[in-house]
C-alpha cells in the first residue's frame, strides 16, 4: 500500500535529495571581491556531492513497514540509489491477521554503483551598486525525453570592508564579504507503472535550497584563494500523481491482492540543514576564469568550472 511504498521510496532515493540540495547551494562565488557596476561574468560549474557510507544502504527492518517484510529478517539491508549494484532484500507481502502460505515476493531495487550526486550550475553575475553584485541562475522549461525541468536561482554578495570602513578598508590586506543564495528546481516525469492502463501517472519533484556564507579572500595577481563558512538548507517534495494499482495482502476485503489508490505517494521533508565550510580559488586569465572549491558539509562536495567575464 501507499504507506509502505512511501517509506521504501524515501529510504531508497533520499541521498539524491540530499546531494541535489547541497548542489543547489554550491558554486555561488569564489571570491569576496564584488564586481564593479555593470561588470559581469558567465560561469558554468558542476558539483559532485559525495554520499557517505551511512547513506549508501538502508535496513528495511527499521522503516516501520506494515504489510511488507524481508523474507529473511537477517538479510534486510539493501542499497540506496547511490549504493552498490546488488539486489535489495527479498520482500514479501503479509497480513498478520490473514497468513498466506504463498505470499507475493519481490526484490528491492539495485543501487547505481555511483557514490556521488552530480549537479550542474549556469550562472550570470553582474555588479550593481558599489561593492554589491547579484547572480542569476535560470533554466526555463526544458524537455528531457518526456520529462520537463525548470530552475530559478537568485543570489547577492556584499563586500563588507568598503561598506563599513570606506577608504580606510585599504589598510586591511584582505577582502571580506557576505553572500546569500536561493534556488528552486521543478521536475515532472511522466511514468507508466507496470504497464497499467492509467494514463495520468507522473512524478512531481520540487527542490528548494537556501545558502548564506561569509567569505574571505586575497587576490595575488591573477590568483585568488578564498575560504568561507556559512549555513545551508534544502527542502524536497516528491509526489506520485495519478491512479495506481498496488499489490496488497490477500484478505477477504482484497481477495484479488490488488487495490487502487489515487496520488498515493507524497513526501515533504528538510534534507540538509547545517553549517558548511569551503576552501577554493579563482583564476583570472584576461576574460577567462577557472573556479574550484571543496566544501565540508552534511554531504561534502567538490565544485569546479569555467567562466567568461568583463572587468573586475
N, C-alpha and C positions, 0 to 999 in steps of 0.2 A: 504493500500500500504506500501512499504518498509519504507518510511519516518516516517509515524506514528508508524509502528511496531518498528522501531529502538528507537524512543523516549520512547515507553512503555517498551521495554525490558531493556533499560538503567535505567529507573526510578525504575523498579522492582528489578533488580539484582545488582544495584550499591553498596549496603552495602557489598555484597560478595567480590567485587573487593577491596574495602577499607580494609575490615577485613583481607583478604589474603595478601594484600600489607603490612600491619604492621606486619603480621605473618612472612612473608619472611624476614623482617628486625629484628626479635626478637631472643633472646637467643644466640647471638654470644659469649658472655663472661660474667662471673660473678665475675671477679677479675681483678685488674690492674697488677697483677704479671704475667710476661711472663714465659712460661716453659723453662727449661734449654734445650740445644741442645739434640735432639733425644728422649726427654721425650714426652709422648703423653697421650691423653685420648680420649675415645669414649663416646659421650653423646647422650642420647635420651630425647628430651624435647617436650613439647606440649604447644601451646599458645591458649588462649581464648581471642579474641578481642571483646570488648563489644560494641554493636551497640547502639548509643544514640537514645533517643526517636524521635529526629528530622528526623532520617533516618529509622524509622520503618514504615513510611507511606508516601504517596505522593498524590498530588492533580492533577488529570488529567486536570483540568481547567488551570493549569499553564504551561502545556507542549507545548502549541502551536500546537495542533493536527489539521490536515486539513480535514480529511474525517471520523473521529471518534469523538464522543462526548458522554458525560454522558446523559442518558435518562432524569435524574433529575439533573439539574445543582447544586442543593443544596446537592446532595449525590454523590460527586465527589472524595472523599478521599478513597484510598484503601491501603492495607498493602503491604509493600515491601516483599522480600523473607524472611526477618527476622522480620516480623511483626506478627500480630495476625492471628490465623487460622480462619479468616472470609472471605467471598467472597468479591472481589473487586467490584467497582461500576458496575451497568448495563450500557453497552455501546451500541451505535447504529451507523451504517454506514449512512453517509448522503453526499449529494452534494447540495449546496445551489442553484445551477442552475437547478437541476432536483429533486424537492421534491418527496419523496417516502412515500406513506401513510402507508406502511408496511415494514419498513427497517429491515435488518438483525440485530439481537441483540445478545449480549453475555456478560457474566460476566468476569471481570478481575480476575486473579488467587488469591487464598488464600496465606497467609504467612505460614511459617513453625511453628510459635509459639516459635521458638528458637531465643533468643535475643543476641546471641554471635556467632562469626565465629571461628570455631576451625581450627588449622593447626599444623601439626607435624614437627619436625626437627630432623634429624640424622646427627651428625657432628663429624668429626675426626680432632683433633687439635694436632699439632706437633711443638716442639721447634726447630728452625733452628739455625740462628746465635744467639749470645749472646743477651738476652733481646728482642728477636723477635720470634714470633710464627705465624704460618699460620694455617688456618682452611679450611676444605673442606666439602662441602655438595654435595652428588651425589646420584641421583636416576636414573638409566638407564631406558630405555623404559620398563614400567610396564603396563600390560594389566589388566584393571578392567572391567570385563564382556567384552563388545565390545569396550570400550574406551581405550585410550592409554595416559600415563602420563610420563613425564621425568622432572628432576630437576637438576640444577647445581648451586652451590654457592661457592664462594671463599672469604676468609677474612684474615685480618692480624692485629696483635696487636704489638705495640712498647712501651716498658717500658721506660718512659722518664727520670726519675731521674738518673739512672746509665749511660744512654747515654749522658746526658748533664753534669753531675757532677762527673762521675767516682766514686771512692771510697768514696768521700765526701757525696754521697747520703745517707749513713747510718745515718747521723745526723738528717735526716728528718724521722719522725716515721710513714710515710705512703707510700703507693705505688701509682704511678700516671702513666697513660698510655693513648694512643690514639688508637682507633681501627676503622677499616673500613670493610665493607662487601658489596658484590654484589651477588644477587641471581636471577636466571631466571627459570620460570616454563612454560612448554608447555603441553597443554591438548587438545586432539582431541576426540570428542564424535560423533559417528555416530547417526543420527536421522532419523525418519520416521514420517513426519508431516501429520496428518490427513489421514493416510493410502494411501498417494499418490503413484503413480506408479514410480516416480523418485527414482532411487536407489543411486544417487550420493550425497545425503544430509549428511552434517556433520556440527558440530560447532567447530571451532578452537579458543582456548583461549590461550593467551600469557600474562604472567605477569613478570615484572622486578622490583626488589627492590634494593635501594641504602641506605646505612647507614654509618654514621660517628659519633663517640662519644668520649668524654673524660671521663675517669674512675678514681675514687679514691677509694682505699680500704685499709683495715688494717687487717692483719692476727692475730688472737688471738688464739694460739694453733691450733686446728683443725677447728675453725670457722672464716670465712672471710666475714664480711659485706662490701657492696660496694654501691656507688652512682655514677650516670653518668648523663651527659647532652649531647645532640647531635642533629643531624639533620637526618631526613629520608624522602625518597620519594619513590613512586611506580607508575608504569605506567601499563596500561592494554590495551589489544586489543582483541576484540571478533568479529568473522566473521562467518556468516552463509553462508556456501559454498554449491553450487548446484542449482538445479532448484526447485522453489516453486510456488504453485498456491495460490494466495491471494484472499480473498473476498474483493470486491470493490463496491462502489455505482453503482446501475443500471443506466446507461446512454445510449444514442444512440451509443456511442463508445464501451460500455461494457454491452450489453443487457443481458448477462448471469450472471452478477455480479461476474465474475471471470476474473483474469488476471495473466499471468505467468511472473515471474521475475527470473533472474539468479544472484546468490550471492547477495541477497537483503539487508543484514544487515552487516554493517561494523562500529564498534565502536572503537575509539582510544582516550585515554584520560589519564591525570595525575590524580590519585585518592587521593594520600596522598602526602603532601609536607609541611614540617614544623619541628618545634622543638619537642624534646621528652626528658623526664627526668625519671630516673629509680632509685629505691631502691631495694636491694635484698641481697642475701647471697649465699655463697658456703660452704658446709660442707664436710670436708675431713675425711674419716674413712678408713685408710690404702689405698687400691687401689679403694675403693668405694667412689663415690661422690653423693651429693644431691644438687640440684640447685633450687632457687626460686627467682622471682622478680616481681615487679609491675611497670608498665610504664604508665605515663601520656602523652598522645599524642592526635592526632585528633580522633583516636579510642583508648581509654585506654585499656590496656591488661595485663593479668596475664600469666606468663610463669613459668613452673616448670618441673623438670625432674631428671633423674639419669644418672650417668656416671661411667666409669671404666677407670683407668689410672695407669701409672707407673711414679713415680718421680714427683718432684715439677716443 
